[in-house]
Amino acid sequence: MKFLNRLKSSMAVNIIGAIIFLLVILSVIVSVLGFMSFTDAFKKEYSTTTWHIADTATTLINGDHLDAYLAGKEQEEYQLSKGYLEGYCKRIHVSLVYVIQVDRSDYGRFVSIFNLVNNAVDNTSYREWEIGHRRDTTNDEYRQKYEMLYEKEVPYATVYRTNPGDGIHPHITTMVPVMNSAGDVAAILCVQRPIRELYDARRPYLVNVCVSTVFLCLFAALAAASYIKRQFVEPIRRASDEATRFSRENTKGEPLGRISQFVEISSLAGSIDTMETEMVDYMENLTTVTAEKERIGAELSFARTIQDNSLPNHFPAFPERRDFDIYASMTPAREVGGDFYNFYLLDEDHLAVVIGDVSGKGVPAALFMMVTNILISDRTLMGGTPGEILTFVNSRICEHNEADMFVTLWLGIIELSTGRIRAANAGHEDAAVCRAGGGFELFKTKHGFVVGVMEGIQYRDFEIELEKGDKLFLYTDGVPEATDNNEKMYTLGRMVDALNENREKTPAEILDSIHRSVNAFVGDAPQFDDLTMLCFEWKGGSSVS
């Protein structure tokens, strides 16, 4: 079994086997085509020869007296012609020579005039028909041939019976018209001739072809084996052995050099030599590179933890409060992101909510985000309106913004006893507000400039009045600009539709539904931007249970 498996996996065996297989296929095709051509040529020659035999036999018959023979007249002439035909049948070694008159109404019946039998030719057992013997036409092929001869469409016709059955040997029947002195077809003379000569001639042809094919395959196999082993197998085996040794030992070996006259194999050897040199150099540096990559990965993971912990991420955030509900989430596009959200109580009646989107991605955006978040948190606790707070934050960031980064911000302070929101927008997306009993709509306002680009900007406040059961939805542009594989965006329209489909749900359920809707739209396309959302619901009533 191991030996067979080695043979199956041997390149030389497979290549030589493929060559032999192709030679055999080619030999079979050539043999079949030659056999068919030989058979067709032999059959054509056989048919032509039989036609001449039959045509000669018609000269022994008086076509003008055939009806008289059937009527019992001209018996002396009939017997004389019959004798000639009988001698002719035996001399030319055919099985049957017979003359028939065919019913021309449908060519389905005929009457026998002459019928001479020579059973010794093919060891047959035919019985001679008496004159006047009537018989149905054998089949449609004979009927068509009779009609063609009577209509003078062909000079002769041949029917091949290669597998006649009923103990009758294969033969051909060639038919020629018997003409009277007026030039009309008076009858049809048929000669039946065995075709064993065809089979006898084809048998040695097949034997010769088979023997020639075997010797050709053996010779080709030996020649191919020697050539392939010398020019292909040995050089490739040397290259394979060297590659195997290198994979096991990871050390440079003797250069293979030009191991073959073929450029492709020599190039392979050169590539292995180059690979060994480069791989050894690479492995020497791999430990250092891996250690550095692991350090960076650990630091990024630590940075992600710091970023997550810098934002409120324990929900419910205020379990003792019954007058509002809030939920938020951030999914960064990389290990760390530039989006952020925050919310915190300034006192028992005021809740600050902020959401922002820093330009850029990765670690720089994350650092800028944390600085911005700290500035906003500290300044908000000092008091003032959202516009005043954003004005202060913009001034502080512009003082030390050599990286020319910026951040869009939406900051709101909610009066929990009334549902009134005072807010300011620094180039951020418009909030979506859902009225109790209604649906979500974008609350469009005039935007201020983004924070961090230009000093001296004064941000203006605006107000949103919430009724009991109203909801506020904040988001970054990563939601409407989420892109699928066809570069189509999710859009604000789809976001608002998804919000309205889930408007009766809690803030946590709404965010989860939007997240699933975005994921379903994007599919397996990579996330391009951070995905950050915040939802607030004002329930009114008592602030504690």
C-alpha positions in Angstrom: 0.0 0.0 0.0 2.8 2.4 0.8 4.5 1.5 -2.4 1.3 2.3 -4.3 0.9 5.6 -2.5 4.5 6.6 -3.4 3.7 5.8 -7.0 0.6 7.9 -7.0 2.5 10.8 -5.5 5.5 10.5 -7.8 5.8 13.3 -10.3 7.7 11.1 -12.8 5.1 8.4 -12.6 2.2 10.8 -13.1 3.9 12.7 -16.0 4.9 9.4 -17.8 1.5 8.0 -17.1 -0.2 11.0 -18.5 1.9 10.8 -21.7 1.1 7.1 -22.1 -2.6 7.8 -21.5 -2.6 10.5 -24.1 -0.8 8.2 -26.5 -3.3 5.5 -25.9 -6.2 8.0 -26.5 -4.5 9.2 -29.7 -4.0 5.7 -30.9 -7.6 4.7 -30.2 -8.8 7.8 -32.1 -6.5 7.1 -35.0 -7.5 3.4 -35.0 -11.2 4.2 -34.9 -10.9 6.7 -37.7 -8.8 4.4 -39.7 -11.1 1.5 -39.0 -14.1 3.5 -40.1 -12.3 4.7 -43.3 -11.1 1.2 -44.1 -14.6 -0.3 -43.6 -16.3 2.4 -45.7 -13.8 2.0 -48.5 -14.1 -1.8 -48.4 -17.9 -1.7 -48.3 -17.9 0.8 -51.2 -15.6 -1.4 -53.3 -17.6 -4.5 -52.3 -20.8 -2.9 -53.3 -19.4 -1.7 -56.7 -18.0 -5.2 -57.5 -21.3 -6.8 -56.6 -23.1 -4.3 -58.9 -21.0 -5.3 -61.8 -21.7 -9.0 -61.0 -25.4 -8.3 -60.9 -25.3 -6.1 -64.0 -23.5 -8.8 -66.0 -26.2 -11.3 -64.8 -28.9 -9.2 -66.5 -27.4 -10.1 -69.9 -28.4 -13.7 -69.4 -32.2 -12.7 -69.2 -34.6 -11.7 -71.9 -36.4 -8.8 -70.4 -39.2 -8.9 -73.0 -40.3 -12.5 -72.1 -40.6 -12.2 -68.3 -44.4 -12.0 -68.3 -44.5 -15.0 -70.7 -42.4 -17.0 -68.3 -44.9 -16.3 -65.5 -47.7 -17.3 -67.8 -46.0 -20.7 -68.5 -44.8 -19.8 -72.0 -41.4 -19.8 -73.5 -40.4 -22.6 -71.2 -37.4 -23.8 -73.3 -36.0 -20.3 -73.2 -36.8 -20.0 -69.5 -35.0 -23.2 -68.6 -32.0 -22.2 -70.7 -31.8 -18.8 -68.9 -32.2 -20.4 -65.5 -29.3 -22.8 -66.3 -27.1 -19.9 -67.3 -27.9 -18.1 -64.0 -27.4 -21.2 -62.0 -23.9 -21.7 -63.5 -23.2 -18.0 -63.0 -24.2 -18.1 -59.4 -21.9 -21.0 -58.6 -19.0 -19.6 -60.7 -18.9 -16.1 -59.0 -19.5 -17.6 -55.5 -22.6 -15.7 -54.4 -25.4 -17.1 -52.2 -28.4 -16.0 -54.2 -29.3 -14.7 -57.6 -32.9 -14.0 -58.1 -35.2 -12.0 -60.4 -38.5 -10.5 -59.1 -41.3 -8.4 -60.4 -42.5 -5.9 -57.8 -46.0 -4.6 -57.4 -45.6 -1.0 -58.3 -48.7 0.2 -56.5 -46.9 0.3 -53.1 -43.8 -1.8 -53.7 -45.0 -4.0 -50.8 -45.1 -7.3 -52.7 -43.3 -9.1 -55.4 -43.4 -12.3 -57.5 -40.4 -14.5 -58.1 -39.3 -15.3 -61.7 -35.8 -16.8 -61.2 -34.3 -17.9 -57.9 -30.9 -19.6 -57.8 -29.4 -20.8 -54.5 -25.7 -21.6 -53.7 -25.7 -22.7 -50.0 -22.2 -24.0 -50.3 -20.8 -20.4 -50.5 -21.6 -19.4 -46.9 -22.9 -22.6 -45.4 -26.5 -21.3 -45.6 -29.8 -23.2 -45.8 -31.8 -21.1 -48.4 -34.6 -22.9 -50.3 -35.2 -22.1 -53.9 -38.5 -20.3 -54.8 -40.6 -21.7 -57.6 -41.6 -19.4 -60.4 -44.6 -17.4 -59.5 -43.9 -17.5 -55.8 -45.3 -14.4 -54.1 -43.9 -12.7 -51.1 -44.2 -9.5 -49.1 -41.3 -7.0 -49.3 -38.9 -7.6 -46.4 -38.9 -4.1 -45.0 -39.2 -0.4 -45.8 -35.6 -0.2 -46.8 -36.2 -2.7 -49.6 -39.4 -1.0 -50.6 -37.6 2.3 -51.0 -34.8 0.7 -53.0 -37.3 -1.0 -55.3 -39.1 2.3 -56.0 -35.8 4.1 -56.7 -34.9 1.4 -59.3 -38.2 1.3 -61.0 -38.2 5.1 -61.2 -34.7 5.0 -62.6 -33.3 7.3 -59.9 -30.2 5.1 -59.3 -28.4 2.6 -61.5 -28.3 0.1 -58.6 -29.0 -0.2 -54.9 -27.3 -2.1 -52.1 -28.8 -3.3 -48.7 -26.3 -4.2 -46.0 -27.4 -6.9 -43.5 -24.5 -7.0 -41.0 -26.6 -8.5 -38.2 -29.6 -10.3 -39.9 -30.3 -12.9 -37.2 -32.4 -16.0 -37.7 -29.2 -18.0 -38.4 -28.5 -16.0 -41.6 -25.0 -14.9 -42.0 -24.1 -11.2 -42.7 -24.3 -10.3 -46.4 -25.2 -7.6 -48.9 -27.9 -7.6 -51.5 -27.2 -5.6 -54.6 -30.2 -4.9 -56.9 -30.1 -3.8 -60.6 -33.0 -3.2 -63.0 -33.8 -5.7 -65.8 -34.7 -3.7 -68.9 -36.9 -4.7 -71.8 -36.3 -3.7 -75.4 -38.4 -0.5 -74.9 -36.0 0.7 -72.2 -38.5 0.1 -69.3 -37.8 -1.6 -66.1 -39.4 -5.0 -66.4 -38.0 -6.6 -63.2 -35.2 -6.4 -60.6 -32.3 -8.8 -60.5 -30.8 -9.3 -57.0 -27.4 -10.8 -56.0 -26.8 -11.7 -52.4 -23.2 -11.9 -51.5 -21.6 -12.9 -48.1 -19.4 -10.2 -46.5 -17.2 -12.4 -44.4 -14.3 -11.0 -46.5 -15.0 -7.7 -44.8 -14.6 -9.2 -41.4 -11.6 -11.3 -42.4 -9.9 -8.1 -43.8 -10.6 -6.0 -40.7 -9.3 -8.5 -38.2 -5.6 -8.3 -39.1 -6.0 -4.5 -39.4 -7.1 -4.3 -35.8 -4.4 -6.7 -34.6 -1.7 -4.6 -36.4 -2.9 -1.4 -35.0 -3.1 -2.8 -31.4 0.4 -4.3 -31.6 1.8 -1.1 -33.0 0.1 1.0 -30.3 1.6 -1.2 -27.5 5.1 -0.9 -28.9 4.7 2.8 -29.5 3.5 3.4 -25.9 6.4 1.3 -24.5 9.0 3.1 -26.6 7.5 6.5 -25.7 7.3 5.6 -22.0 11.0 4.6 -21.9 12.1 7.7 -23.9 9.9 10.0 -21.8 11.0 8.4 -18.5 14.7 8.9 -19.3 14.3 12.5 -20.6 11.9 13.6 -17.8 14.0 12.1 -15.1 17.2 13.8 -16.3 15.7 17.2 -17.3 12.8 17.7 -14.8 12.5 15.2 -12.0 16.1 15.2 -10.7 16.4 19.1 -10.7 13.0 19.5 -9.1 13.8 16.8 -6.5 17.0 18.7 -5.6 15.0 21.9 -5.2 12.3 20.1 -3.2 14.9 18.4 -0.9 16.6 21.7 -0.2 13.3 23.4 0.6 12.3 20.5 2.9 15.7 20.7 4.6 15.4 24.4 5.1 11.9 24.1 6.5 13.2 21.6 9.0 16.5 23.2 10.0 15.9 26.9 9.2 19.6 27.3 8.2 21.2 28.2 4.9 22.5 25.4 2.7 24.7 25.1 -0.3 23.4 27.2 -3.2 21.5 25.2 -5.8 22.7 27.4 -8.7 21.7 26.6 -12.2 20.5 23.0 -11.8 18.6 22.7 -15.1 18.8 24.0 -18.7 15.2 25.2 -18.4 14.8 28.7 -17.2 11.7 28.0 -15.1 13.4 25.3 -13.0 16.6 27.3 -12.6 14.5 30.3 -11.6 12.8 28.1 -9.0 16.2 27.1 -7.6 17.4 30.7 -7.5 14.1 31.7 -5.7 14.8 29.0 -3.1 18.4 30.3 -2.6 17.0 33.9 -2.2 14.2 32.7 0.0 16.7 31.0 2.4 18.7 34.2 2.7 15.7 36.4 3.2 14.0 34.1 5.6 17.1 33.7 7.8 17.3 37.5 7.9 13.6 37.8 8.6 13.7 35.3 11.4 16.6 37.2 13.0 14.4 40.3 13.1 11.1 38.5 13.8 11.6 38.3 17.6 12.3 42.0 17.9 9.3 42.9 15.6 7.0 40.5 17.4 7.9 41.9 20.8 7.3 45.5 19.5 4.0 44.5 18.0 2.9 42.8 21.2 3.9 45.9 23.2 1.9 48.2 20.8 -1.1 45.8 21.0 -1.0 45.8 24.8 -0.8 49.6 24.9 -3.7 49.9 22.5 -5.7 47.5 24.5 -4.9 49.5 27.6 -5.8 52.7 25.8 -9.2 51.2 24.8 -9.8 50.3 28.5 -9.0 53.8 29.6 -11.2 55.3 26.9 -14.1 53.0 27.8 -13.7 53.8 31.5 -13.7 57.6 30.7 -17.2 57.3 29.5 -20.3 56.3 31.5 -20.9 52.7 30.5 -22.9 51.2 33.4 -26.6 51.0 32.8 -29.1 51.9 34.1 -27.0 55.0 34.9 -29.3 56.4 37.5 -31.4 53.5 38.8 -33.0 55.6 41.5 -34.4 58.1 39.1 -37.9 57.6 37.7 -38.3 60.9 35.8 -36.0 60.0 32.9 -34.1 57.2 31.2 -30.9 57.4 29.3 -28.7 55.0 27.4 -25.6 55.5 25.1 -23.1 53.4 23.2 -19.9 53.9 21.2 -18.4 51.4 18.7 -15.0 52.6 17.5 -13.8 51.8 13.9 -10.3 51.0 15.3 -8.9 49.9 18.6 -9.6 53.4 20.0 -11.9 56.0 18.5 -12.5 59.8 18.2 -16.2 59.8 19.0 -17.4 60.3 22.6 -20.5 60.9 24.6 -21.0 61.9 28.2 -23.8 62.7 30.6 -23.8 63.6 34.3 -26.0 65.4 36.8 -25.1 69.0 37.6 -27.6 68.9 40.5 -30.9 67.1 41.3 -32.7 69.0 38.5 -30.2 69.4 35.8 -28.6 66.7 33.5 -25.8 67.6 31.1 -25.5 65.5 27.9 -22.8 65.8 25.3 -21.8 64.0 22.1 -18.8 64.7 19.9 -16.9 63.6 16.8 -13.2 64.3 16.5 -11.5 64.6 13.1 -9.3 61.7 12.3 -9.2 58.2 13.8 -7.0 56.1 16.1 -4.8 57.1 19.0 -4.5 60.9 18.1 -8.3 61.2 17.8 -8.8 59.3 21.1 -6.3 61.7 22.9 -8.0 64.8 21.5 -11.4 63.3 22.5 -10.3 62.8 26.1 -8.9 66.3 26.4 -12.1 67.8 24.9 -14.3 65.6 27.2 -12.4 66.7 30.3 -12.6 70.4 29.3 -16.3 70.2 28.8 -17.0 68.3 32.0 -14.9 70.7 34.1 -16.4 73.8 32.5 -20.0 72.5 32.7 -19.6 72.0 36.5 -18.6 75.6 36.8 -22.0 76.8 35.5 -23.1 78.7 32.4 -25.1 78.0 29.3 -24.1 75.4 26.7 -23.1 78.2 24.3 -20.8 79.8 26.9 -19.3 76.4 27.7 -18.5 75.6 24.0 -17.1 79.1 23.6 -14.7 78.5 26.5 -13.7 75.0 25.3 -13.0 76.3 21.7 -10.8 79.1 23.1 -8.8 76.6 25.3 -8.3 74.1 22.4 -7.3 76.7 19.9 -4.5 77.8 22.2 -2.7 74.4 22.0 -3.9 72.8 18.7 -0.7 72.4 16.7 -2.1 69.2 15.1 -4.9 71.3 13.6 -7.5 68.8 14.7 -11.1 69.8 15.4 -14.2 68.3 17.0 -18.0 68.6 16.3 -20.1 68.9 19.6 -23.7 68.9 20.7 -24.1 70.0 24.3 -27.4 70.2 26.1 -28.4 70.9 29.7 -31.8 69.3 30.5 -34.1 70.7 33.3 -35.5 67.5 34.6 -38.5 69.1 36.4 -39.8 70.7 33.2 -38.3 68.8 30.3 -36.8 72.0 28.9 -33.4 71.6 27.1 -31.0 74.4 26.5 -28.4 73.3 24.0 -25.7 74.5 21.6 -24.4 72.9 18.4 -20.8 73.2 17.2 -21.0 71.8 13.7 -22.6 68.5 14.8 -25.5 66.5 13.4 -29.0 67.7 14.2 -30.7 65.8 17.1 -33.8 63.8 16.5 -36.8 64.3 18.8 -39.8 62.0 19.2 -43.0 63.5 20.5 -45.3 61.3 22.7 -47.8 59.7 20.4 -45.9 60.9 17.3 -42.7 59.9 15.6 -39.0 61.0 15.4 -38.1 64.1 13.4 -34.9 66.0 13.0 -34.8 69.1 15.2 -32.9 71.4 12.8 -31.1 74.4 14.2 -28.4 76.8 13.0 -25.0 75.3 13.6 -22.0 77.0 15.1 -18.5 76.4 13.7 -16.6 73.3 14.7 -14.5 73.5 17.9 -10.7 73.9 17.6 -10.3 75.7 14.3 -10.9 79.4 14.9 -10.5 81.5 18.0 -13.1 84.1 19.1 -16.2 82.2 18.0 -19.3 82.8 20.1 -21.8 79.8 20.2 -25.5 80.5 20.5 -28.0 78.6 22.6 -31.3 77.2 21.5 -34.1 75.4 23.4 -36.1 72.2 23.0 -39.3 71.7 25.0 -40.0 68.0 25.9 -43.4 66.8 27.0 -43.9 63.7 29.1 -42.9 60.6 27.1 -40.8 62.5 24.5 -37.4 61.2 23.5 -34.2 62.8 22.4 -31.8 60.9 20.0 -28.2 62.1 19.5 -25.7 60.5 17.1 -22.4 61.0 15.2 -22.1 61.0 11.4 -20.9 57.3 11.6 -24.6 56.3 11.7 -26.0 58.0 8.5 -22.7 57.7 6.6 -22.2 53.9 7.3 -21.4 52.4 3.9 -22.0 49.0 2.3 -19.9 47.2 -0.2 -21.5 49.1 -3.1 -20.4 52.4 -1.4 -24.1 53.3 -0.7 -24.7 55.2 2.6 -27.2 54.4 5.3 -28.5 58.0 5.2 -30.5 60.1 7.6 -33.7 58.9 6.0 -33.1 55.2 6.9 -32.0 56.3 10.4 -35.3 58.2 11.0 -37.3 55.3 9.6 -35.6 52.8 11.9 -36.2 55.2 14.8 -39.9 55.4 14.1 -40.2 51.6 13.7 -38.9 51.4 17.3 -40.3 54.6 18.8 -42.3 52.9 21.5 -39.2 51.0 22.9 -36.9 52.1 25.7 -33.7 54.1 24.9 -31.6 50.9 25.3 -33.8 49.0 22.9 -33.9 51.8 20.4 -30.1 52.0 20.3 -29.8 48.2 19.9 -32.4 48.3 17.0 -30.5 51.1 15.2 -27.2 49.2 15.6 -28.7 46.1 14.1 -30.3 48.1 11.3 -27.0 49.6 10.4 -25.2 46.3 10.6 -27.8 44.7 8.3 -27.4 47.4 5.8 -23.6 47.5 5.8 -23.3 43.7 5.7 -19.7 42.5 5.6 -18.2 45.8 4.5 -15.5 47.1 6.9 -16.6 49.7 9.5 -15.2 53.0 8.2 -16.2 55.4 11.1 -16.9 55.3 14.8 -20.6 54.6 15.6 -21.9 56.6 18.6 -25.5 57.1 19.8 -27.3 58.5 22.9 -31.0 58.4 23.6 -32.8 60.3 26.4 -36.5 59.8 27.4 -38.2 62.4 29.7 -40.9 60.7 31.8 -41.8 63.6 34.0 -43.3 63.2 37.4 -41.4 62.5 40.6 -37.6 62.3 40.4 -37.3 59.3 42.7 -39.4 56.2 43.4 
